[in-house]
Amino acid sequence: MGKKIVIIGAVALGPKAACRARRLDPEADILLLDRDDVISYGGCGIPYYISGDVPDRKALLTTTYHVVRDVEFFKAYKRLTVRTRVEALAIDRKARVVRVRDLNTGAEEDIPYDVLVLATGSTPFMPPVPGTDLSGCHAIATMHHADAVKNAVQNEGAGKAVVVGAGAIGIEMCEALADLWGIETTLVEMAPQVLPQALGSDFARIVQHELEKGGVRVLLSETVTEVLGDADGKVRGVRTKNAGEIECDLVIFAAGSRPNTSLAREAGLALGASGGILVDARMRTSDPKIYAGGDCVEVRHLVSGHTAHLPLGSLANRQGRVIGDNVTGGNARFEGVVGTFIIKAFELAAGRAGLTEIQARAAGFDPVYAILPTTERAHFYPGASMFYLKLIADKKTRRVLGIEAVCANGDAVKARVDAVAALLPHAPSVEDVSNLEVAYAPPFAQAMDVLNATANTLQNILDGRLNAMGVEEFLERFHKGELRVVDTRVARGAKACTEKYPDAWQSFPQECIPDRLDELPMGEDVVLFCNSGVRSYDSQCFLRSRGIDLPHVQGGWVLLKCFEPGFQALDTEDDEHAAS
């Protein structure tokens, strides 16, 4: 009999670790345990199964070639033993046994191990408010949750929904409910922005407005204080802190997840700041005979240097392979993460890698950023989409700390985010990204790729050659009456704004500025503005040569109307003269 490898958890990391271990050690005695009866499924696909994008439930349970991954599959094709409906109760580290209970019979037994792997996942967080036990309240984590929600929208006639939490799952569920099923959907988020852990507040605004355009009511800085029920014990609404009662017959809690670590904690294994199991680069816990990975662990963030809990299926699979190597005598390493993320929100994709500005500041950096709106491919090639890219760097060291991107073309977002994600573990400089070689052809990119161009802009900011103001600061100060705008677009492009704000918005087309210097308003309250930032930057360069230093608004009109759709009504048709 070979080495006894026991794996607790059989959804993502567990099967990956087991299959890798079997390939490396054909004689090992490998046992997977799971308390559920559904195993090895694509949990990240659940929102798309609920929406109908994935019409067949079975698709989440099969291989690429449509073979169902069940107990028989693992026995026949992988030579692995899987026991479902078996719950691990306790670990006796000294004796190297796991106490388990058969949930069908109630019988308990001790299972010995040489090496133990914890793949216990995470649990959706349910806020401690009254009414979460009512019929119609759901979390989203397992296939059973997915089936219940799908049944509610497909067969029970749910007409109004409240989604609690504007993270990835919350946003995906909003799209699933509102877009396909036409359910009146309200999204409630306690933070002042959507995707608070994934994006900066500026790019989060773009995603928020896309949700609203898709029919989702978004309530920020808001909390649900109670789920309200009727006489039959069914949901009839929620009560919120500020917005009062919201009528609904379906409540989805998507307020994040917590690592399942009770088994590890009771066994005395070391846990991290967010409650996840601490592991080293070989995915070993504080007990060298016990490994852990996936949603139940914390791993090192390679930019901040701190540990982080990142419940992602992609990480679970990569970590599972490392564990499979090491439990069979290998020396594979998982050095850490940079927080690479992407999401689809109606017609937009949003992605990031590294740190947001807030996260960078919390990690001890002094973040500076550049934002560039442009097209993701050559502007003359049919189908070009507007691409918004932000690059963040440390002011002192010029080290790139993060990237954020939003575009209708999700492949374009993923390409740029992945390119920077690959660099981040090596502490790249802004110059490294400025000169990064990327593939070019007009159907896919511009000759000066948006990634290179944004790094060039950030280089100018760090070098003091570009005095920039963010759109959020501009909007806040402009609405307070603290700013006057010098609009460097052609007069026709600026006309609607100059008419609406005659005392605060003046037209000074770029080509006219040299001849109108004596008319130019001066003062700390004056900013330069254009369509995307090019004209205003060129104007800034000229004015500096004349001893005048005025900031320009990053992203200009293109970004402004994304941040505050009210400005959309002031838009004019773009042509080659109106564009920057």
N, C-alpha and C positions, 0 to 999 in steps of 0.2 A: 504494500500500500504506500502511495506517495504522500507528499506533504498535504496536510489537511488545511484547506483554505475555506473559511466561512465568510460569506458576504451578506450583510444585512441591508436589504434594499435592492429591488430588481426593476427599476424604471429606466434610468439613464446610465449613471456611473457604474452601478453594479454589474449589469450585463457586459458593458465595455471592458471592465477590469477582468471579469470572468473569462470572456472570449480571448482576450490577450494572454491571460495566464495559461489557458488551455493550449494555445498554439505554441507557447514557449516551454511548457511542461506537460506533455501528453499523459504522464502518469500521475499527476496531482489529483487529489480527491477534492473536488470543488463543489461547494454547496451554496446556492443562493436562497435566501429567505425573504419573504415579503408578506406583510399583513393583509394586503389587498389580493383580489383574485384577478386583477388586470395588471399585466406587467409589460415592460419594455415598449412603451408607447411614446409618441411624439407630443409631449405635454405642451410645448410651445405652439402647437397647431390648434389647440382647443378653441381659441377665439374664431379661427377660420372655419372650424367645423360648425360652431354655433351660427356663424354668419351665413353659411351655405357655400362659401368659397371652396371648402372641402366638403362635397356633398355626402360622401360615404364615410361613416364612422370608422369602418374597417381600415381605411387608408392610413389612419394614425397608428394602427397596430401591426402594420406589415412592413416587410423589407422593400427595397427598391423594386424588386421583382415580384411583389404581391404575395409573399409567403407570410402568413400570420406568425408573429413572434409570441408563441405561447409556451406552456410547459413542454408539450410534445416537440415543438420546434427545437428548443434548446437541448432536449434529450437526444433527438435523432441527428441533428445537424452539427451541434456544438459539443456533444458528449458532456453536458452539464446537468447536474441535478438541481431542479428548482422546486421549492415547496412554497405554495401560496397559502394565504389565510393562516400564517404562522407569525406570531408576534414575539419579538425579543423583549424579555422582561428585565434581565440583569446580566452584567458581565462580571465573572469572577476572574480577575486578571491573574491572581496567583495560581489558581488551578487551571487557567486557560480553558474555561468553559462558558458557554452562553446558556442562560436559562430561557426557555421559550415556551409559549402556550399555543396549542392548536385551537384556533378560534371556532372551528366547527365542532370539536368534541370537548373542548375545555381541558384536555389532558396536557400536563406539563412534563418537560424533560430537559436534561442537560446535554448540550452538544459541545463536544471538545473541539479545539482548534489549535493549529500550530501558528497560523497567522489569521488575524481577523480584519475585515474591512467594513467600515461604517459608511454606508451610502443612504443615510436615513432621511435626506432631503430637508424640506422646510414646510412650514404650516402657514396658511394664510392668516394674517392678523385680523381678528374680529374686534372692533372697538368695544369697550365695556359699556355699552348703552342698552337700555331696556328694549326688548322686542326682537332681538336678533334670532330668537328661536321660532319666530312666526313662519308659517308656510308662505313661501314667496321670497324668503331671504336666502341668498346663496353666496358662497365663496367660489373662487375658480382655482382649482389645483389638480383635481383628478378627473378621470373619465366619468366617474359617477356624478361629479358636479356638472360636467359638460352635458351629460344626458338630461339632468334635471332642468337646467336652463333651456336647453333645446326644446324640451317638452313643454316648458312654460310658454315659450314664444310661438311654437309651432302648433300645439294642440290645446293649450289652455287659454288662448286668446289674450295674453298680456298686451296691454295697450300703452301703459306708461311705466317708465323705469327710472330709477335713480341709481347711478353708479357712484360709489364712494371711493375716491382715490384716483388721482390723475397721473399715475405712473403708467408704465407700458401696458399692463394688463387692462387697467381702467380705460385707457384710450382705445385700445383694440376692441374692448367690449362695447364702447360707445358706438364705434363704427359698425360693429356687427349688429347691434340692435336698431340703430337709426337708419343705416343705409339700406340693408336688405329687407328687414322686417317692418320698417316704417314706424317703429315704436317711438313715441315722444320721450326723449331721453334727457335727463338732467345729470350733469357731472358735478360732484361736490368735492372740493379739495381744500384742505386746511392751510396749505401754503399759499403764498400770493401769486403763484404761477403754476402752470401745468408742467409735468416732467421735472419736478424740482431737484431730483438727484442726477438728472441726465443732461440738462441744457441750462445755459445762462438765461436770465429773465428776458433778454431781448429776443433770442431765437424762439424761446417758449411762446412769446406773443404771436409769432407767425403760425405756430402749430395751433394755438388757441383759436385764432381767427379762422383757420381751416376747419376746426371742429364746429365752430359757430356757423360757418357757411354750409356745413353738412347737416344743420338742423339741431345740433346739440346745444342745450343751454348750459353755460359754464358758470359755476359759482365758486369764486376763489376766496381765500381767507375765510372759509366757512366750514362748519362742522355739523354733523348729524348728532343730535342729542337724544333722539328716541325714534324707534321704528314703531309706527302706529298700526294696530290691528283691528279687525272687525269682530263681530260676535262669533264668527266661525274660526277664529284663530288665523285668519289670512291677512296679509299685508294690505293696508289701505292708504298708506302714506308714510312720510317721515317728518319729523320736526327738526328744524335747524336752528342754530344759534341766532342768526340774523335775518334769514329770509322767511321765517315762519314755517307753516306747514306746506309740504309739497305732496300732492296727490299722486299715488302710484300703486301698482299691483305687483311690482317686481323690484327687489333691491339686490344689487350686486356689490359685495364688499371686495374691493381691490386695493386695499390700503397697505400693500406691502406684505412681506412674509417674514417669519422668524425661523431661524435654523432649528431643526429637530435635534436637540442635544441632551435631552433628559437622560438617555441611556449613558451617554459619555460623561455627563456631569456626575451621575450617581456612581459611576465607576472611578471617579477621581481624575479624569483626564483634564488637561488644561484647556480653558476656554478663553476667547478673546473679548475685546471690548463690546462687540455687538452680539455676544453670546454664541458665536460659532466656535467649532473645535479648532484649536491652533495646530497647524501642521508645519513641518519643515519642507525643504525643497524636494524631498523624496516622498512627500505626502504622508510622512509618519507622524503620529500623534506623540504626546509625551510618553507613551508606552511604545517602545520600538517594535513590539509584536502586533500593534494595532495601527492600521492605516485608515485614513478617512479622506473623503473628497466630495465634490458636488455642492449642493445647496446647504449642507450642514457645516461647512468649514469656513474659516477666514484664511485668506492668502495675502501675501505681500503685494501692495500696490507699488509698481516700479517707478512711479513718478513722485508720489507723495512720501513713499517710504514707510507708510503705516500699513496695518492690516485692513482688509476690506472684505465684506460679505457680498458676493456677487452671484445671485442665483440665476445662472444661465446654462442652458442645455449644452452650448458649445464648450464651455469650460468643463462641465461634468464629463463630457466625452474625452476631452484631451487629458484631463486628470486621471480618468479611468485607465487610459492606456499606460500612463506612467506607473500607476499602482500595479497594473498587471505585470509590467516588467519587474518591478521591485519585489513583489511577493514571491516571485520565482527566482530570486537571486540576482536580479539586475541592479543597475545603478542609474536609472533614468531620473531626470530632474524636471520639476515644474517650477521655474524661477519666480513666477508671479504674473500679475495682470496689469493692463493699462486702462481697463474699463471700457473696452470697445463696445459700441451699442448702436443699434439701428432700429427704427420703427416705421411702420406705414400708418399714416393718419389720413384717411380718405384719399385725396389725390396727391398728397405730399409724402415724401420720405424725410425723416430727420435722423441724423447720426452724430456720434461724437466718439472721441477717444481721448484719454488723458483726464485732465482736471478742468472744471469750469473755473471762472474767476473767483467765485466764493470759495470753492474747494482749494484753489491754489493759495489764496490768502490764508486760509485756515492751516495750510501745510507749511506756512512760513515764507512763501514766495511773495514777490511784489509784481503782480501780473499786469501786463500791458497787452492790448489786443488790437487787431485790425480786422475790419469787416469789408468784404468786397461782394457786391452783387454784379453778376455778369451771366453770360450763357455758358452752359456746360459743354457745348461744342461750338464749332465755328458758327458765328451768327448768321452766315449766309446759307448754312445747310438746313434743309427743311426739318421742322420739328424741334428746333432748339428751344430749350426751356430755361427760365431764369434760375440761376444757381446762387445761393447765399452761403458764403463761407466765412468762418471766423477762425483766426489763428491766435493763440494765446502764448505769450512768452514771459520769462522773468526779466524784469527791467535791468537788473545788475549783470546777470550772467548771459543773457540772450538765449538761454535754454528754452526750447519749445516745450510747453507744458500741456497743451491741449488743442484740439480741433473740434469745431462744430460745423455741421453742414445741413442745409435744407434745400430740397429740389423736388420737382414732380418726377424726375428721372431717378428712381431709387438706385439703379446700377451706378449712376454717376456719383451719387452720395457715397455708396459703399466703396467705390474705387478710391476716392480721395481720402476717406476716413481710414481705410485699411492701409493706404500708403504711409500715412503719418503714424498709425498704430505700430507698424513694423519698425519705425525709427525710434519711437519714444523710449523703449528700454535702454537705448544707447545714448540718452541725453543729447539729442541733436540740437544744433544751433539754428537760429533763424536762417542763417546763410546756407545751411545744409538743405533746408526745404526750398529756399530760393533757387538753388541750383540743382534740385532733384530732377533726375532724368525720368520722364514718364512717356508713355506711348502717345503718339500723335497721328491723327488723320482727321480731316474735317467732320466726318460723321460722329466722332467720339470726343473730340477735345479742340480747344483753341491752340494756335501755335505757341502762345504763351499761356500755359495751362492756368486755370483759376487757382490752383494750389501754389504755383510759382508766383503768380501775380499778387496773391494775398500776402505771401512771405515778403515780397518786395515792398509792399505797402507798410508792413510791420517793421521792416528794416528802416524805412524812411522815418517812421514814428520814433523808433529807438534812437536813431541818429540825430533827432531834432530837426529833421528837414520837413516834417509834416506835422502841423498843429491840428489835431483832430478832436472832434466832439462826437460822442455817441448819440444815436437817435433818441434813446430814452431820456438822456439829460436834456437834449434839445426840446423834446416835447414837453417835459415837465416845466422847463424854464420859459418856453414860448407861451404856454397856456397861462402862466403866472404874469405874463406881460414883461418879462425880464430880458427879452431878446429882440433885436431887430435883424431882419434877414436881407442880405444882399444876394439876389438870385441871379446867377451867371448863365442861366439858360437863355435861349433866344426869347424875345419879348412875348411871342405867342405862347410859349411854354409856361411862362410865369404869370400870364394875364389873370387867370382865375384867382390865384393867390393874392396878387396885388389889389384886385378888386375887393376881395373878401376882407383882407387885412391892410387897408390903405396906409395906416400909420406905422405898421410893423414890417411890411414886406415890400421891398423895392426891386425893380428890374434893372440890372446892370449886365447885359450880355457880355460875355468874356471878351469878345473882340472890340467892345466899346470902352472897356475900362481904361486903357492908356489915355484916351482922349477925354475921359470924364473923371479923372482923379480928384479934381477940386469939388466934385459933387458927391463923392463917396462918403457915406456916414462913417464916423469914427467913434471909437469908444470900446470899452470892455464888453458891452452888450451886443456887439455886432458880429454876425457870423456869415460865412460864405456858404452858398448852397447851389446845388445843380441837380442834374438828373440821377447820376450814379456816383459822383465824386471826382470825375476826371477834370471837368471844366473848373470846378471850384479849387481843386489842387493846383492846376496850372495857373489860375488867377492868384492863388496864395503865393506861389513862387514868384510871380511878377511883382506883386505888392511888396513882398519882402525885399526885393531888389531896390525898392523905393523907400525902405525903412518902415513899412506898414505890416504889422503881423496880426492877421485875423484868422481865427480857427475856421475850419470847414467841417461840415456835417458828414460823417462817414455814411456812405451808402445813399445819401441824398434822397431824391424823390422816390426812387424805386423801393428803398427800404422803408421810407416814411409811410407810404400808403399800405405796406404790409403790417406795420406796427399799429397804425390807427386808420382803419378802413374808412373813417369819416372823410379823410382827405381824398379818397377815391373819387368822390363826386366832383372834385376840382381838377381831375385829370384831363389832359388833352391828348388827342391822338398823336402817337409817336411817329416821327419821321426822321430822316437823317439830320434835319436841322434842330429838332427838339432834343435829340439824344445827346448824352455827354460823350 
